[in-house]
C-alpha cells in the first residue's frame, strides 16, 4: 500500500520535484491548513508571491485572513482562525 509523502517547507531548501515554472498554478506553493471557526470549514491558505504573508479567505463567508511571516516563526502547519 502506497502512502503520500508529507511535505515540510524549509526556507532555502526546495527539492527539484517541487520547483514549478512561474504561472497561475498553486502547485508547489507553501500553504497552511486553517480551520475557519466562523463557518466550521477547513481550507488551505497560500503564501503570497512576495513571501511576506500567508493570505486566504473562508471558503463560505469570504472572511479574509492574513498570517504574517516573521523571524523565528513556527513549524506548525495547522491553525484555527476566529
Order of alpha helices (4+ residues) and beta strands (2+ residues): beta-beta-beta-beta-beta
